[in-house]
Amino acid sequence: MSEWIRVEDRMPPDGEWVIVAAKDSAGKKFVECDIRWCSEDQEWQYFDGSDGWVGSFHDEVTHWMPIPEPPEESK
């Protein structure tokens, strides 16, 4: 699996869905999947898979990593 990348070091490629480490307004840390950086809007965005809607992700992102490939099926 990839290593965490600090947002201070670099941002992910524009529009690439990634995993992020973030913290909410109360300082609680958590990990979230399917988040992307949108350089045009200068914001993180999330994907709601239920209807395909993309919205602003308001928590503070501190780190990110690429989403790994799914495991291969064993035979």
MMTF fields as JSON, N, C-alpha, C and O atoms, coordinates in Angstrom:
{
  "mmtfVersion": "1.0.0",
  "mmtfProducer": "UNKNOWN",
  "numBonds": 299,
  "numAtoms": 300,
  "numGroups": 75,
  "numChains": 1,
  "numModels": 1,
  "chainsPerModel": [1],
  "groupsPerChain": [75],
  "chainIdList": ["A"],
  "bondAtomList": [4, 2, 8, 6, 12, 10, 16, 14, 20, 18, 24, 22, 28, 26, 32, 30, 36, 34, 40, 38, 44, 42, 48, 46, 52, 50, 56, 54, 60, 58, 64, 62, 68, 66, 72, 70, 76, 74, 80, 78, 84, 82, 88, 86, 92, 90, 96, 94, 100, 98, 104, 102, 108, 106, 112, 110, 116, 114, 120, 118, 124, 122, 128, 126, 132, 130, 136, 134, 140, 138, 144, 142, 148, 146, 152, 150, 156, 154, 160, 158, 164, 162, 168, 166, 172, 170, 176, 174, 180, 178, 184, 182, 188, 186, 192, 190, 196, 194, 200, 198, 204, 202, 208, 206, 212, 210, 216, 214, 220, 218, 224, 222, 228, 226, 232, 230, 236, 234, 240, 238, 244, 242, 248, 246, 252, 250, 256, 254, 260, 258, 264, 262, 268, 266, 272, 270, 276, 274, 280, 278, 284, 282, 288, 286, 292, 290, 296, 294],
  "bondOrderList": [1, 1, 1, 1, 1, 1, 1, 1, 1, 1, 1, 1, 1, 1, 1, 1, 1, 1, 1, 1, 1, 1, 1, 1, 1, 1, 1, 1, 1, 1, 1, 1, 1, 1, 1, 1, 1, 1, 1, 1, 1, 1, 1, 1, 1, 1, 1, 1, 1, 1, 1, 1, 1, 1, 1, 1, 1, 1, 1, 1, 1, 1, 1, 1, 1, 1, 1, 1, 1, 1, 1, 1, 1, 1],
  "groupList": [{"groupName": "MET", "atomNameList": ["N", "CA", "C", "O"], "elementList": ["N", "C", "C", "O"], "formalChargeList": [0, 0, 0, 0], "bondAtomList": [1, 0, 2, 1, 3, 2], "bondOrderList": [1, 1, 2], "singleLetterCode": "M", "chemCompType": "L-PEPTIDE LINKING"}, {"groupName": "SER", "atomNameList": ["N", "CA", "C", "O"], "elementList": ["N", "C", "C", "O"], "formalChargeList": [0, 0, 0, 0], "bondAtomList": [1, 0, 2, 1, 3, 2], "bondOrderList": [1, 1, 2], "singleLetterCode": "S", "chemCompType": "L-PEPTIDE LINKING"}, {"groupName": "GLU", "atomNameList": ["N", "CA", "C", "O"], "elementList": ["N", "C", "C", "O"], "formalChargeList": [0, 0, 0, 0], "bondAtomList": [1, 0, 2, 1, 3, 2], "bondOrderList": [1, 1, 2], "singleLetterCode": "E", "chemCompType": "L-PEPTIDE LINKING"}, {"groupName": "TRP", "atomNameList": ["N", "CA", "C", "O"], "elementList": ["N", "C", "C", "O"], "formalChargeList": [0, 0, 0, 0], "bondAtomList": [1, 0, 2, 1, 3, 2], "bondOrderList": [1, 1, 2], "singleLetterCode": "W", "chemCompType": "L-PEPTIDE LINKING"}, {"groupName": "ILE", "atomNameList": ["N", "CA", "C", "O"], "elementList": ["N", "C", "C", "O"], "formalChargeList": [0, 0, 0, 0], "bondAtomList": [1, 0, 2, 1, 3, 2], "bondOrderList": [1, 1, 2], "singleLetterCode": "I", "chemCompType": "L-PEPTIDE LINKING"}, {"groupName": "ARG", "atomNameList": ["N", "CA", "C", "O"], "elementList": ["N", "C", "C", "O"], "formalChargeList": [0, 0, 0, 0], "bondAtomList": [1, 0, 2, 1, 3, 2], "bondOrderList": [1, 1, 2], "singleLetterCode": "R", "chemCompType": "L-PEPTIDE LINKING"}, {"groupName": "VAL", "atomNameList": ["N", "CA", "C", "O"], "elementList": ["N", "C", "C", "O"], "formalChargeList": [0, 0, 0, 0], "bondAtomList": [1, 0, 2, 1, 3, 2], "bondOrderList": [1, 1, 2], "singleLetterCode": "V", "chemCompType": "L-PEPTIDE LINKING"}, {"groupName": "ASP", "atomNameList": ["N", "CA", "C", "O"], "elementList": ["N", "C", "C", "O"], "formalChargeList": [0, 0, 0, 0], "bondAtomList": [1, 0, 2, 1, 3, 2], "bondOrderList": [1, 1, 2], "singleLetterCode": "D", "chemCompType": "L-PEPTIDE LINKING"}, {"groupName": "PRO", "atomNameList": ["N", "CA", "C", "O"], "elementList": ["N", "C", "C", "O"], "formalChargeList": [0, 0, 0, 0], "bondAtomList": [1, 0, 2, 1, 3, 2], "bondOrderList": [1, 1, 2], "singleLetterCode": "P", "chemCompType": "L-PEPTIDE LINKING"}, {"groupName": "GLY", "atomNameList": ["N", "CA", "C", "O"], "elementList": ["N", "C", "C", "O"], "formalChargeList": [0, 0, 0, 0], "bondAtomList": [1, 0, 2, 1, 3, 2], "bondOrderList": [1, 1, 2], "singleLetterCode": "G", "chemCompType": "PEPTIDE LINKING"}, {"groupName": "ALA", "atomNameList": ["N", "CA", "C", "O"], "elementList": ["N", "C", "C", "O"], "formalChargeList": [0, 0, 0, 0], "bondAtomList": [1, 0, 2, 1, 3, 2], "bondOrderList": [1, 1, 2], "singleLetterCode": "A", "chemCompType": "L-PEPTIDE LINKING"}, {"groupName": "LYS", "atomNameList": ["N", "CA", "C", "O"], "elementList": ["N", "C", "C", "O"], "formalChargeList": [0, 0, 0, 0], "bondAtomList": [1, 0, 2, 1, 3, 2], "bondOrderList": [1, 1, 2], "singleLetterCode": "K", "chemCompType": "L-PEPTIDE LINKING"}, {"groupName": "PHE", "atomNameList": ["N", "CA", "C", "O"], "elementList": ["N", "C", "C", "O"], "formalChargeList": [0, 0, 0, 0], "bondAtomList": [1, 0, 2, 1, 3, 2], "bondOrderList": [1, 1, 2], "singleLetterCode": "F", "chemCompType": "L-PEPTIDE LINKING"}, {"groupName": "CYS", "atomNameList": ["N", "CA", "C", "O"], "elementList": ["N", "C", "C", "O"], "formalChargeList": [0, 0, 0, 0], "bondAtomList": [1, 0, 2, 1, 3, 2], "bondOrderList": [1, 1, 2], "singleLetterCode": "C", "chemCompType": "L-PEPTIDE LINKING"}, {"groupName": "GLN", "atomNameList": ["N", "CA", "C", "O"], "elementList": ["N", "C", "C", "O"], "formalChargeList": [0, 0, 0, 0], "bondAtomList": [1, 0, 2, 1, 3, 2], "bondOrderList": [1, 1, 2], "singleLetterCode": "Q", "chemCompType": "L-PEPTIDE LINKING"}, {"groupName": "TYR", "atomNameList": ["N", "CA", "C", "O"], "elementList": ["N", "C", "C", "O"], "formalChargeList": [0, 0, 0, 0], "bondAtomList": [1, 0, 2, 1, 3, 2], "bondOrderList": [1, 1, 2], "singleLetterCode": "Y", "chemCompType": "L-PEPTIDE LINKING"}, {"groupName": "HIS", "atomNameList": ["N", "CA", "C", "O"], "elementList": ["N", "C", "C", "O"], "formalChargeList": [0, 0, 0, 0], "bondAtomList": [1, 0, 2, 1, 3, 2], "bondOrderList": [1, 1, 2], "singleLetterCode": "H", "chemCompType": "L-PEPTIDE LINKING"}, {"groupName": "THR", "atomNameList": ["N", "CA", "C", "O"], "elementList": ["N", "C", "C", "O"], "formalChargeList": [0, 0, 0, 0], "bondAtomList": [1, 0, 2, 1, 3, 2], "bondOrderList": [1, 1, 2], "singleLetterCode": "T", "chemCompType": "L-PEPTIDE LINKING"}],
  "groupTypeList": [0, 1, 2, 3, 4, 5, 6, 2, 7, 5, 0, 8, 8, 7, 9, 2, 3, 6, 4, 6, 10, 10, 11, 7, 1, 10, 9, 11, 11, 12, 6, 2, 13, 7, 4, 5, 3, 13, 1, 2, 7, 14, 2, 3, 14, 15, 12, 7, 9, 1, 7, 9, 3, 6, 9, 1, 12, 16, 7, 2, 6, 17, 16, 3, 0, 8, 4, 8, 2, 8, 8, 2, 2, 1, 11],
  "groupIdList": [1, 2, 3, 4, 5, 6, 7, 8, 9, 10, 11, 12, 13, 14, 15, 16, 17, 18, 19, 20, 21, 22, 23, 24, 25, 26, 27, 28, 29, 30, 31, 32, 33, 34, 35, 36, 37, 38, 39, 40, 41, 42, 43, 44, 45, 46, 47, 48, 49, 50, 51, 52, 53, 54, 55, 56, 57, 58, 59, 60, 61, 62, 63, 64, 65, 66, 67, 68, 69, 70, 71, 72, 73, 74, 75],
  "secStructList": [7, 7, 7, 7, 3, 3, 6, 6, 6, 7, 7, 7, 7, 6, 6, 7, 7, 3, 3, 3, 3, 3, 3, 7, 6, 6, 7, 7, 3, 3, 3, 3, 3, 3, 3, 3, 3, 3, 6, 6, 6, 6, 3, 3, 3, 3, 3, 3, 6, 6, 6, 6, 3, 3, 3, 3, 7, 7, 1, 3, 3, 3, 3, 3, 3, 3, 7, 7, 7, 7, 7, 7, 7, 7, 7],
  "xCoordList": [0.845, 0.0, 0.89, 2.011, 0.392, 1.13, 1.291, 0.564, 2.244, 2.468, 1.598, 1.234, 1.269, 0.524, 1.387, 2.588, 0.776, 1.451, 0.828, -0.391, 1.657, 1.15, 0.682, 1.338, -0.455, -0.945, 0.008, 0.015, 0.823, 1.818, 2.926, 3.564, 3.154, 4.196, 3.713, 4.415, 2.51, 1.909, 0.464, 0.059, -0.29, -1.691, -1.778, -0.87, -2.866, -3.02, -3.303, -3.647, -3.156, -3.525, -4.979, -5.846, -5.22, -6.551, -7.607, -7.47, -8.659, -9.776, -9.583, -10.498, -8.42, -8.166, -8.776, -8.518, -9.585, -10.195, -9.13, -8.384, -9.057, -8.023, -8.618, -9.802, -7.792, -8.117, -7.491, -6.348, -8.218, -7.658, -7.703, -8.578, -6.746, -6.779, -7.191, -6.621, -8.173, -8.728, -9.067, -8.979, -9.456, -9.988, -11.154, -11.163, -12.145, -13.342, -13.154, -12.082, -14.189, -14.092, -13.814, -13.33, -14.115, -13.835, -12.439, -12.029, -11.697, -10.349, -10.276, -9.192, -11.433, -11.452, -10.871, -11.297, -9.889, -9.234, -9.987, -10.522, -10.02, -10.678, -10.107, -9.374, -10.449, -10.016, -11.269, -12.28, -11.188, -12.329, -11.835, -10.741, -12.656, -12.314, -13.171, -14.219, -12.732, -13.436, -13.581, -14.676, -12.432, -12.341, -11.395, -10.431, -11.658, -10.761, -10.473, -11.263, -9.313, -8.939, -9.378, -9.108, -10.056, -10.479, -9.733, -10.082, -8.705, -7.892, -8.691, -8.446, -9.633, -10.441, -11.228, -11.303, -11.812, -12.601, -11.787, -12.274, -10.525, -9.646, -10.325, -10.372, -10.855, -11.529, -11.441, -11.255, -11.58, -11.742, -13.209, -14.079, -13.489, -14.858, -15.062, -14.118, -16.306, -16.616, -17.633, -18.321, -17.719, -18.624, -19.682, -19.365, -20.929, -22.041, -22.47, -23.176, -22.044, -22.296, -23.76, -24.095, -24.639, -26.05, -26.688, -27.554, -26.286, -26.878, -25.837, -26.194, -24.544, -23.497, -23.196, -22.448, -23.754, -23.569, -22.196, -21.717, -21.557, -20.277, -20.48, -21.095, -19.974, -20.137, -18.849, -17.861, -18.862, -17.69, -17.452, -18.389, -16.198, -15.779, -15.187, -14.131, -15.851, -15.505, -14.53, -14.05, -14.227, -13.279, -11.855, -11.602, -10.926, -9.544, -8.763, -8.551, -8.343, -7.542, -6.083, -5.561, -5.424, -4.018, -3.089, -1.95, -3.579, -2.777, -3.68, -4.904, -3.05, -3.796, -2.917, -1.698, -3.555, -2.838, -3.723, -4.948, -3.098, -3.901, -4.729, -4.343, -5.852, -6.676, -5.992, -5.73, -5.699, -5.011, -5.915, -7.14, -5.283, -6.024, -6.725, -6.191, -7.905, -8.57, -7.772, -7.003, -7.943, -7.21, -7.677, -8.821, -6.766, -7.133, -7.84, -7.524, -8.795, -9.525, -8.591, -7.826, -8.655, -7.856, -8.588, -9.813, -7.817, -8.412, -8.629, -9.12],
  "yCoordList": [-1.181, 0.0, 1.244, 1.221, 2.282, 3.542, 4.176, 3.859, 5.063, 5.832, 7.087, 7.574, 7.602, 8.86, 10.013, 10.062, 10.928, 12.116, 13.337, 13.503, 14.185, 15.402, 16.394, 16.559, 17.053, 18.03, 19.217, 19.913, 19.453, 20.523, 20.174, 21.065, 18.861, 18.425, 18.455, 18.944, 17.928, 17.993, 17.529, 16.793, 17.974, 17.589, 16.44, 16.253, 15.673, 14.604, 15.211, 16.388, 14.4, 14.891, 15.374, 14.76, 16.45, 17.064, 16.055, 15.424, 15.909, 15.037, 13.568, 12.78, 13.159, 11.743, 11.408, 12.096, 10.35, 9.921, 9.275, 8.412, 9.69, 9.221, 8.915, 9.152, 8.39, 8.218, 9.396, 9.759, 9.999, 11.118, 10.849, 10.139, 11.43, 11.508, 12.945, 13.886, 13.109, 14.439, 14.594, 13.644, 15.807, 16.033, 16.994, 17.921, 16.746, 17.572, 18.824, 19.038, 19.637, 20.904, 20.713, 21.635, 19.528, 19.231, 18.645, 18.366, 18.454, 17.902, 16.385, 15.811, 15.718, 14.261, 13.834, 14.315, 12.919, 12.441, 11.24, 10.424, 11.14, 10.021, 9.846, 10.704, 8.727, 8.413, 8.294, 7.736, 8.821, 8.8, 8.401, 8.781, 7.637, 7.189, 7.935, 8.482, 7.957, 8.615, 10.115, 10.675, 10.744, 12.2, 12.648, 11.948, 13.801, 14.307, 15.784, 16.505, 16.225, 17.626, 18.251, 17.707, 19.395, 20.128, 21.456, 22.367, 21.563, 22.783, 23.983, 25.114, 23.752, 24.855, 25.545, 26.772, 24.745, 25.295, 25.469, 26.031, 24.977, 25.025, 24.408, 25.003, 23.187, 22.492, 20.988, 20.477, 20.295, 18.85, 18.557, 19.295, 17.477, 17.094, 15.622, 14.833, 15.259, 13.858, 13.363, 14.154, 12.053, 11.403, 10.651, 9.827, 10.931, 10.197, 9.163, 9.482, 7.93, 6.877, 6.558, 5.904, 7.007, 6.65, 7.333, 6.747, 8.546, 9.227, 9.94, 10.687, 9.707, 10.284, 11.741, 12.37, 12.292, 13.692, 13.933, 13.114, 15.037, 15.431, 16.708, 17.65, 16.761, 17.946, 18.344, 17.611, 19.487, 20.0, 19.21, 18.918, 18.868, 18.155, 19.214, 19.771, 19.495, 20.644, 20.371, 21.313, 19.107, 18.817, 19.088, 19.132, 19.269, 19.605, 18.355, 17.458, 18.302, 17.187, 17.459, 18.53, 16.483, 16.642, 15.788, 16.176, 14.613, 13.677, 12.982, 12.983, 12.392, 11.62, 10.484, 10.497, 9.498, 8.418, 7.901, 7.998, 7.346, 6.752, 5.587, 4.917, 5.361, 4.189, 2.963, 2.932, 1.951, 0.763, -0.051, 0.059, -0.863, -1.775, -2.808, -3.189, -3.268, -4.321, -5.615, -5.806, -6.506, -7.775, -8.656, -8.578, -9.478, -10.441, -11.593, -11.946, -12.178, -13.326, -14.524, -14.764, -15.268, -16.504, -17.598, -17.584, -18.524, -19.588, -20.837, -21.822],
  "zCoordList": [0.0, 0.0, 0.0, 0.508, -0.554, -0.629, 0.748, 1.69, 0.835, 2.055, 2.028, 0.957, 3.2, 3.296, 2.799, 3.067, 2.083, 1.546, 2.207, 2.19, 2.786, 3.431, 2.361, 1.332, 2.61, 1.641, 1.527, 0.512, 2.578, 2.506, 1.509, 0.949, 1.287, 0.358, -1.09, -1.976, -1.324, -2.664, -2.608, -1.708, -3.58, -3.712, -4.715, -5.526, -4.664, -5.661, -7.041, -7.151, -8.082, -9.41, -9.403, -8.781, -10.082, -10.119, -10.565, -11.613, -9.762, -10.102, -9.808, -10.047, -9.294, -8.981, -7.624, -6.637, -7.575, -6.323, -5.449, -5.911, -4.186, -3.265, -1.893, -1.65, -1.01, 0.405, 1.14, 0.859, 2.075, 2.828, 4.33, 4.826, 5.035, 6.491, 6.785, 6.233, 7.646, 7.9, 9.374, 10.153, 9.741, 11.088, 10.992, 10.182, 11.847, 11.821, 12.683, 13.25, 12.776, 13.505, 14.995, 15.652, 15.537, 16.945, 17.128, 18.255, 16.02, 16.093, 16.007, 16.113, 15.812, 15.708, 14.358, 13.308, 14.401, 13.185, 12.626, 13.376, 11.289, 10.627, 9.225, 8.734, 8.583, 7.223, 6.363, 6.79, 5.156, 4.239, 2.842, 2.426, 2.134, 0.78, -0.245, 0.1, -1.486, -2.59, -2.379, -2.423, -2.148, -2.038, -3.148, -3.456, -3.748, -4.791, -4.576, -3.967, -5.093, -5.062, -6.383, -7.453, -6.302, -7.494, -7.49, -6.74, -8.33, -8.344, -8.865, -8.445, -9.765, -10.298, -9.183, -9.134, -8.29, -7.178, -5.902, -4.922, -5.916, -4.741, -3.523, -2.446, -3.723, -2.626, -2.802, -3.906, -1.678, -1.683, -1.928, -1.465, -2.659, -2.969, -2.655, -2.686, -2.352, -2.081, -3.098, -3.743, -3.231, -4.175, -3.399, -2.541, -3.696, -3.114, -4.141, -5.098, -3.941, -4.911, -5.148, -6.136, -4.262, -4.419, -5.616, -6.266, -5.92, -7.075, -7.943, -8.854, -7.659, -8.473, -8.185, -8.934, -7.129, -6.795, -6.191, -5.408, -6.539, -5.978, -5.192, -5.693, -3.964, -3.13, -2.441, -2.481, -1.821, -1.107, 0.167, 0.91, 0.415, 1.627, 2.553, 2.256, 3.663, 4.495, 5.633, 6.263, 5.912, 6.983, 6.507, 5.303, 7.444, 7.117, 6.715, 7.532, 5.467, 4.974, 5.301, 4.994, 5.928, 6.301, 5.445, 5.184, 5.003, 4.222, 3.205, 3.333, 2.199, 1.204, 0.683, 0.857, 0.038, -0.648, -1.77, -1.695, -2.822, -3.896, -3.366, -2.408, -3.994, -3.665, -4.263, -5.465, -3.442, -3.984, -4.904, -4.862, -5.729, -6.59, -5.716, -4.674, -6.113, -5.322, -5.403, -6.345, -4.428, -4.458, -5.626, -6.074, -6.091, -7.13, -6.451, -5.314, -7.15, -6.623, -6.574, -7.508, -5.487, -5.414, -6.197, -6.323, -6.708, -7.537, -6.771, -7.322]
}
